[in-house]
Amino acid sequence: MIAIASDHAGFQYKEKTKSLLSELKLEFKDFGTHSADSVDYPDFAHAASEAVSKDECEWGIIVCGTGIGVSIVANKHKGVRAAACESVTAASLSRKHNNANILCIGERLVGWGVAEDMIKTFLTTNFEAGRHTRRVEKIHLLTGR
């Protein structure tokens, strides 16, 4: 199950992401927002991130204007490793090296074609483990999160 969410600035890409996931026959849960009306991004980023933190969803895809705000919010949740990406390479490496479990996208910064490729890459790229495992384990060392 994939948690998806956005604020108003990411609403169009969230809706496109829903279509993409449906085409790929992947299950998702939409945590909102449900229109392009102005909202506060933390409300929706927290909801989707909590679902990933509690293992209700394996992955998350959250969209805002830049991807930065929602990634900051997401990374406050236990066990979440959210990556704000602007390229397919970054999305791939966030999985391979950081075992990221939430992809954050900036609708104002990334064209839809790149965003679509980032989503596909993020969802199909495996964590390389090995030397990266000890590094990922250190991410949550101080807070236990």
C-alpha positions as CSV (number, residue, x, y, z in Angstrom):
1,M,0.0,0.0,0.0
2,I,1.3,3.4,-0.9
3,A,0.3,6.6,1.0
4,I,-0.1,9.6,-1.2
5,A,-0.8,13.2,-0.2
6,S,-0.3,16.8,-1.3
7,D,-1.1,20.3,-0.5
8,H,-2.8,22.6,-3.0
9,A,0.5,23.3,-4.9
10,G,1.0,19.6,-5.5
11,F,-2.6,18.6,-6.1
12,Q,-2.4,18.1,-9.8
13,Y,0.6,15.8,-9.5
14,K,-1.1,13.9,-6.7
15,E,-4.1,13.2,-9.0
16,K,-1.7,12.2,-11.8
17,T,0.1,9.9,-9.4
18,K,-3.2,8.2,-8.5
19,S,-3.8,7.5,-12.2
20,L,-0.3,6.2,-12.6
21,L,-0.5,3.9,-9.6
22,S,-3.9,2.6,-10.9
23,E,-2.3,1.9,-14.3
24,L,0.5,0.0,-12.5
25,K,-2.1,-1.9,-10.5
26,L,-0.6,-0.7,-7.2
27,E,-2.9,0.0,-4.2
28,F,-2.8,3.4,-2.6
29,K,-4.5,5.5,0.1
30,D,-5.1,9.2,-0.6
31,F,-4.6,11.3,2.5
32,G,-5.6,14.5,0.7
33,T,-5.9,17.3,-0.1
34,H,-8.9,16.8,-2.3
35,S,-8.9,20.1,-4.3
36,A,-6.6,22.9,-5.4
37,D,-7.9,25.2,-2.6
38,S,-5.1,26.6,-0.3
39,V,-4.3,24.4,2.6
40,D,-1.4,23.8,5.1
41,Y,1.0,21.1,3.8
42,P,1.9,19.7,7.3
43,D,-1.7,18.5,7.8
44,F,-1.5,16.1,4.8
45,A,2.2,15.3,5.1
46,H,1.7,14.2,8.7
47,A,-1.2,12.0,7.9
48,A,0.6,10.1,5.1
49,S,3.8,9.9,7.0
50,E,2.1,8.5,10.1
51,A,0.7,5.7,7.9
52,V,4.2,4.8,6.8
53,S,5.6,5.1,10.3
54,K,2.9,2.7,11.6
55,D,3.5,0.3,8.7
56,E,0.0,0.8,7.5
57,C,1.6,1.7,4.2
58,E,5.0,0.5,2.9
59,W,5.7,3.6,0.8
60,G,4.7,7.2,0.6
61,I,4.6,9.8,-2.2
62,I,4.0,13.4,-1.1
63,V,3.8,16.4,-3.3
64,C,4.0,20.1,-2.6
65,G,5.4,23.1,-4.5
66,T,9.0,22.2,-3.8
67,G,8.9,18.9,-2.0
68,I,11.0,20.4,0.7
69,G,8.3,21.3,3.2
70,V,6.6,17.9,3.1
71,S,10.0,16.2,3.4
72,I,10.8,18.1,6.6
73,V,7.4,17.1,8.0
74,A,7.7,13.5,7.0
75,N,11.1,13.1,8.5
76,K,9.7,14.0,12.0
77,H,8.0,10.6,12.0
78,K,9.5,7.4,13.5
79,G,11.1,5.2,10.9
80,V,10.5,7.6,8.0
81,R,13.2,8.4,5.6
82,A,11.8,10.9,3.2
83,A,13.7,12.2,0.2
84,A,13.0,15.3,-1.7
85,C,14.1,14.5,-5.2
86,E,14.3,16.4,-8.5
87,S,15.8,13.8,-10.7
88,V,15.5,10.1,-11.5
89,T,19.0,9.6,-10.3
90,A,18.2,11.1,-6.9
91,A,15.1,9.0,-6.6
92,S,17.2,5.9,-7.4
93,L,20.0,6.7,-5.0
94,S,17.6,7.6,-2.2
95,R,16.4,4.0,-2.4
96,K,19.7,2.3,-3.0
97,H,21.8,4.2,-0.4
98,N,19.3,5.6,2.0
99,N,16.5,3.1,2.0
100,A,14.1,6.0,1.6
101,N,10.4,5.1,2.1
102,I,8.8,8.3,1.1
103,L,9.4,10.2,-2.1
104,C,8.7,14.0,-2.0
105,I,8.2,15.8,-5.2
106,G,8.0,19.5,-6.0
107,E,5.4,20.2,-8.6
108,R,6.8,23.7,-9.3
109,L,10.3,22.3,-9.8
110,V,9.9,19.0,-11.8
111,G,8.1,18.3,-15.0
112,W,5.5,15.6,-14.9
113,G,7.5,13.3,-17.2
114,V,10.4,13.4,-14.8
115,A,8.1,13.0,-11.8
116,E,6.5,9.9,-13.4
117,D,9.9,8.4,-14.0
118,M,11.0,9.2,-10.5
119,I,7.9,7.5,-9.0
120,K,8.4,4.4,-11.1
121,T,12.1,4.3,-10.2
122,F,11.5,4.9,-6.5
123,L,9.0,2.0,-6.4
124,T,11.1,-0.5,-8.2
125,T,14.6,0.2,-6.9
126,N,15.9,-1.9,-4.0
127,F,18.0,-0.9,-1.0
128,E,21.6,-2.1,-1.7
129,A,22.2,-2.8,2.0
130,G,25.8,-3.8,2.7
131,R,27.8,-0.8,3.8
132,H,24.7,1.4,3.5
133,T,22.9,-0.5,6.3
134,R,25.1,0.8,9.1
135,R,24.7,4.3,7.8
136,V,20.9,4.1,7.6
137,E,20.8,2.6,11.1
138,K,22.6,5.8,12.3
139,I,19.9,8.0,11.0
140,H,17.5,7.2,13.8
141,L,20.3,6.6,16.4
142,L,19.7,9.6,18.7
143,T,16.0,9.8,18.6
144,G,15.1,6.2,18.3
145,R,13.1,7.2,15.3
